[in-house]
Amino acid sequence: MSGTHAARLHLPGTSPVHRLPAEVKIVAATTFVFVVVATPREAMWAFGAYLALLASVWTIAGIRPSWLAPRMLIELPFVVLAVLLPFAESGERVVVAGISLSVPGLYAAWGILVKGTLGVLVSLTLAATTAVRELPEALTRLRVPGLVTTVVVLMIRYADLLAAEAHRMRIARLSRGDDPRTLRQIGATARGVGGLFLRAYERGERVHLAMLSRGFTGTVPAFGATARSADWMSALAPTTCALLVCATAWVTT
């Protein structure tokens, strides 16, 4: 799995965050995201506190802002939506630099932008400090259903294979005179997508039969040691602080 896109998000290291068991980091990251989403958007100071908590984790783990910045581009579609909301929403209006903006739209845009950004940052932090090979065992220890774990593992393993197959098919079309920029080639593109789907389905059947022939029982075994209480306390410390911030935000807002 070392060649997958998910593996390229991993930042190898030996920091205390890297050494934590993957299952405790998954629980801590998921809980942190839920806390961020549950925070009232009017409590702007709370999101600054969340960012400070994440920055402390980055300092311990050795994650640089320059490493995070280019990987934040995945958030661009949500940024576009947030920019449009102040113009599209109705309700109370406010004039900023001669432009009439919706107050509810501004709050909605702020909520989407700040919560989405923090969610992406938490995900990148988890990916940077957790190797892909650790995920199957971690999901098994968390009692995730075996079918879900298997789907996640195979998706991580074969995502890049399908992307490479699609790239080869595109090169083959171009070498035969196809011009995907013209509208009349949309039929050929659609047939290529259908062919890729059939190849992926057939590949999945072959892989499943191969796994069954090698004794696969539908679950991914966990071979490593279980997390200790100290590991859980260390991983959940930032999340506990975030919970306190969220509770304070609701009380004071």
N, C-alpha and C positions, 0 to 999 in steps of 0.2 A: 504493500500500500504506500510505500514511500514516494511513489511517483505521482500521487494524486494531487488534485488541487487543494484538498484539505490539508495534506501534508505540507504544502508550500506555505500555509498559514501558520505552521508551527515554528516557533522560535526556540531552537535548542538551548538549553541552559541547565545549570545545577543549583538554581536558587531554591529557597524554601518553598516557594509557590510551585515550582516545577516538580519538587519531590512529593508534594501532597498527592494522595490517591485520587484518581480521576473522578470517582463517584462523589467524593465530598466537594470537589470543585464544581461538578455539574449541579448538585443540589444548591450550593451557595450562589452560583451564577443565576440559576433559574429563580430562586427566591429573591435575589437582588432586583431582577427585572420586574417581578411582580410588585415589589415594593415601590419601584420607580413609577410604574403605571398607576398604582393606587394613590400616589401623591397628588393632592389638588394642584392644578396648574397655576393657580394664583400665588402659591407659596414659592416664589422664584428663588428665594435664598436656599430652599431645600435642595434644589437641583445643583446648586453650587457646592453644597456639602457632599452630595453624591459624587460629583466630579473629583472633589478632594480625596474622598475615600478610594476612588479608582486610581488616582494619581499615586497614592501611597502604595497600592498594590503594584503599580508599574515600576515604582522605584525599587521595591524589594525584588521584583522579578527581572529587572534589567530591561524593561520594554521602553524603547525610546518613542517620543511623539513622531519622529520622522518615519518610524516603521509603521505606525498606526495610520498616519495621514493618507497615504495613497490607497489604503484598503478601506477607507471610509467612503470611497466613491460609490459603493453599492447603495448608499443612502440617497443618491441624487433624485430618483423618482419621487421620494417622499418630500424632498426639499422643494421640488417644483409644485407639488400639491399644496404645501404650506404657504408658498408665495402667492398662490392664486386665491386662497381662502379670504384674506382681508378685502378683496375686491368683489368676491362672489356672494359672501354672506350678507344677510339683511340685519336689521336691528339698529341700535344706536350707532351713529357715525361720528368720526373724529377726523379733522383735517390735519394732515402731516405733509409739509412741504408743498402745499397747494393741492394735495391729492386726498379725496374723501375715502376713508377706510372704515370698515366695519369693526366695531369694538369686539363683538363676539367672534368675528373672524380672526382678529389679531390674537385673541386668547387661544382660539382653536389652532392657529398656525404655530403659536409658541408651544402649545402642548405637544403637537405632532413632532415638531422639530427637536425639542429638548428631550422628550422621552424616546423618540426614535434614535437620536444620536447616542444617548446613554445606553440604550439596548444594544446597538451595534458595537459600542466600545466594550461592553461586558462580554459579548460574544467573541470579539477579537481577542480579548484578554484570556478567555477560556481556551480558544484555539491556539494561542501563542504558547501557553504553558502546558498543554496537554497533547501528547502524541496520539496520532490516529490509532495506532495499534492498542492503545489503552482503552479505547471506547467500548469494544465488545464486552470485555470483562467487567468494566464499570457498570454498563447497563444491566448485565446479568446480576451483579451484586445488588443493584437497586430494584430487583424483582420486576424489571420490565419484561413483558411477554416475549417469549422466544421468537415469535414470528416478527414482531416489530424490530427486535435486535438484529435478526437476520436480514431484514429489508434494509436497515440502516447500514449494516456492514457491506452488503453487496452494492448499495447505491454509492457509497464512498469508493469502493474498489473499482467500479465500472463506469463512473461518470466520465473520467478522462478518456476511457476507451471509446465510449460513444462519441465524445467530442472529436477525437482523432479520426474516427470513422466518417463523421460528417465532413471533416476537413478534406479527407481523401476523396470523398464523393464530389465535393465542390471542385477540387482540382481536376478531377476526371471530366466534369461537365465543361469547365473552362477550356480544357485542352481539346475538346471536340467542338468548340465554337460557340458555346453557350454564353449569353450575356445576361446575368441576373439583374442588371439594371433596367432592362426593358420589360414592359408589362406583359408582352406576349410570351415571355418565358416563365410566367407564373405557374403554368401547368407542369412544366418540367421540374420546377422547384417543389411543387406539391407532391409529385410522384417520388421525388428523392426523399422527402420527409416520410412518405408512406413506406418506401423501401427500407429506410433506416429503422422505422418502428418494427417492421417484420424481422429484420436482422437481429434487433435487440431482443425481441420475443423468443426467437429461435435460440439465440445465445443463452438466454436465461433458462430455457428448458434443458439445454445441454449441460449447463453448469449445475443445475439442480440434480440431474441424473448422476453426474459425476460425484457430487457431494453425497448423495444417498449410497452410491457404491463404495464410498470410503467410510461409511458408518455414521453419517450425519443423522442425528435424531431430532432435529428441529430446535435445539437450544445451543447456545454458545457457552461452553464451560468456562468457569472462572478458576484460574490456576493460582493467582497471586494471593497474598495475605490480605485480610480484611482491614479496613481503616480502624485506627485506634481512636480512643476518646480525645486524645490530644490533637489528632489530625482534624477531627470535626470542630473542636473549639477554635483552632487556628483559622480554618477555612471560613467558619461562620462568624468570625469576629467582625469583618466589615459589614456583613449582612445584618448583624445585630445592631450595629451603629446606624445602619440605614433604616431599620425598623423604628428606632428611637426618633430619628429625624422625621420620618413619616408621621408618627404619632404626634409629635410636637407640631408639625405643620397643620394637621387636622384640628388640633386644639386651638391654635393661634390664628387660624384663617377664618 
